[in-house]
Amino acid sequence: MRKAAWIFAMVFSLPVGAHAAVNPLDVAFDKMAHKLELLRNQMELTVRNHSASPSDIRRQGKDIAGMGIFTRVPLATQDRASDRQALAALREDFGGALSGSDGPRLQGIRFSSPWKVAPRRVPKAIPFDQSYRLPEEQVVDRRELELRFTVPAGTPVPKDPKAWLASLSREGHLKRLVEPTPANACSVRGRGLICKARIYRFRDVRYPEFLSPDLGNYTLPSEPKTESQKASARRIEKYRADIARLWPEVQPYLNGIREFAVNDARVGFFIRHMK
């Protein structure tokens, strides 16, 4: 305790200005070297660990199958049923989900909108060192529904119809994900419910292709003058050379990374919307 108190007193009794001033250019050189080091390390790990290797993608596929993701949110390329067929499938789905309970019964269902398809705004290509996540509107299309339910006599009307409707998907009673719309989802009319909801389908989206990192973005802030700047400049040049050398070695694994990223976006969407 006495030793700690002595150190504390010594540190806080130093005169103002006793610490050396930080040179902003030293910091700029060091930051540039650190950015390049992180990029070099990322490329080395991609080659060494075969990032997003076929085994990773197979494991990801097993997770997708285990959660029934493509059943609850079908791929657009496999969801080509006519409106009549799609509504019939949804009626059958609700019939099975509600058959074992004394709660509401589906009376009617209709589409209240066409498929809402966002414009394609996914970049065709991005530099390898640029972070990019697929936006949700590029991952799925959505379509609005209107659902009408009747509640049998002697059965209480759900106190929170929106939560009741959401639970049908969340608890796995419905095969397809049917999600209440965010606001004013359900209204109660006597012993009837009118609910607004939506279904989704996964788009045939492609993750951007990867371009070689633009090393022109990693140039020296200025001519190095201090020893610290010269040391950082040597690191910068070394990492630039490493990155140029590693780029051809990284390329065989880029398509796997892209495939993994698309699957990850789909899994993330599903988990968020099943909560």
Secondary structure, 3 states (H helix, E strand, C coil): CHHHHHHHHHHHCCCCCCCCCCCHHHHHHHHHHHHHHHHHHHHHHHHHHCCCCHHHHHHHHHHHHHCCHHHHCCEHHHCCCCHHHHHHHHHHHHHHHHCCCCCCEEEEEEECCCCECCCCCCCCEEECCCCCCCCHHHHEEEEEEEEEEECCCCCCCCCCHHHHHHHHHHCCCCCCCCEECCCCCEEEECCEEEEEEEEEEECCCCCCEEECCCHHHCCCCCCCCCHHHHHHHHHHHHHHHHHHHHHHHHHHHHHHHHHHHHHHHHHHHHHHHHC
